[in-house]
Amino acid sequence: MVEERALISASGKRIPAKVDTFCIHGDEPTAVPLMIAVRAALKDAGISVVPLPELLS
């Protein structure tokens, strides 16, 4: 989503979107391992992860 600047639907339709934030629900049992994997993948792709106040400033 971040690199493609789009959301890709289940049918394959590309919906242009600027993705600056995302949410992983903490009540899901795989939330922590998923967040660790997502953050690592973003870092590997050279995409910065910053606190929300920094993003908004």
C-alpha positions in Angstrom: 0.0 0.0 0.0 2.7 2.4 0.9 5.0 1.7 -2.0 2.2 1.3 -4.6 0.3 4.3 -3.3 -2.8 2.3 -3.7 -5.2 -0.2 -2.1 -5.6 -3.4 -4.1 -9.1 -4.9 -3.7 -9.7 -8.7 -3.5 -10.8 -8.5 -7.2 -7.5 -6.8 -8.1 -8.9 -3.3 -8.6 -6.3 -0.7 -7.9 -7.7 2.2 -5.8 -5.2 5.2 -5.6 -4.5 6.2 -2.0 -1.9 8.0 0.0 -1.2 5.7 3.0 0.4 7.5 5.9 -0.8 5.5 8.9 -2.3 2.0 9.6 -3.8 0.3 12.5 -3.3 -3.2 13.8 -5.9 -4.2 16.4 -4.2 -5.2 19.6 -6.9 -7.6 20.7 -6.1 -10.0 17.8 -3.8 -12.8 19.0 -1.3 -12.3 16.2 -1.1 -8.5 16.6 2.4 -8.3 18.1 4.1 -10.8 15.7 2.2 -9.1 12.8 3.4 -5.6 13.8 7.0 -6.8 14.3 6.9 -8.3 10.7 5.3 -5.2 9.2 7.7 -2.9 10.9 10.7 -5.0 9.7 9.3 -5.1 6.1 8.9 -1.3 6.1 12.4 -0.8 7.4 13.8 -3.3 4.8 12.0 -1.3 2.1 13.6 2.0 3.3 10.3 3.3 4.6 10.5 5.3 7.9 8.3 4.6 10.8 7.8 7.6 13.0 5.6 8.6 15.9 2.3 10.3 14.9 3.2 13.7 16.4 6.4 13.7 14.2 4.3 12.7 11.2 1.9 15.6 11.8 4.6 18.3 12.5 
